[in-house]
Amino acid sequence: MRRVKIVDEPDKTYAYAAVDQRTGEIPLRHHDRTELIALCRRLEWRIEEAEQDRQGSDQRQRQAKRALTGSTKLLASPRTNKRGGDMRASAS
């Protein structure tokens, strides 16, 4: 299993990079940190974050999880019924 650390590179074309902890190589870069984390998780890479990065890591993990699940399945809207019309309260 590859272990990577997500680093910020604001002066580069892609602002975020996944750095391999063993070799120091950068196998992935992306403009969105959340999407980069989601991609690393899909590849089953272990993500290691520095202490200062952990402050917002809970929120980032939730965003990454939503990005991962949102890309694999579509959820039906609760406002439509099976016939495709709007659900409305019946008049009393």
N, C-alpha and C positions, 0 to 999 in steps of 0.2 A: 504494500500500500504506500503510495506516495504521500509525503507530508509537505504541505505548502504553507507559506505565510503570505497573507495579502498585504501589500505595501502600496502607499500612495506615491505616485510619480506625476505631480501636477504639470510639469514642464514638457511632458511627452505627449505624443498623439493620443495614446490611451492612458487615462489618468490612474488606473489601477493595474497591478501586476500580481501574479501568483508566483512566488519564488520557491523553488524546490529547496527544502531545508538541508538535504544531504549533499547535493551537487552545486547549489547556488544558481542553477539555470533558471530562466524564466520561460516556462512552457506556455503560459497563457497571459494575455493582456486584454483589458476591456475598459470601456468608458464608464461603466456603471458598476459600482462595488457590489451591490446586491445581486446583480445578474452574474457577476464573476463568481461569487460565493455559491450561487445556485448551480452553476456549471461545474464547479469543482466537486460539489456534493453528488451531482449526477455521475461524475466520473469516479465516485467513491474515494476521493482524496481526503485525507485528514487535514483540517484547517487549524493552524496554530496561530493565535493572535497574541500580540504583545500586551503587557498590562495596561498601557494607556489606551489601547484599542478596545479593551473589554468594557469600558464605560457604556458604550452604546451597542455592545455586541448582542444583548438580548433583543433589542429592537431590530437590529440587522438580521438576526437569525429568523425572527418572525417574518420579515420581509422576504428573505431568501426562501423560506418555506412556502410562503404564498406564491412567489414567482415560480417555484418548482411545481407545486400542485396546480397552479393556474395554467401552466403550459401543457399539462398532460390530460386535462379533462375540462369540459365545459359544464358549468352549472346552469340549470334551468332557472329562469326568473320566477320568483314567487308571485309576481303580479299577473301572470298569464295562466289561463287554464288550458286543458288539453286541446280544446278547439281553436286555440290561438287568440281568443278574445280576452278582454280585460275582465278581471274578477271585480264585481261590484256588489255592495251590500244590497239585499233585496229591500224594496220599499215596504214599510210597515203600515 
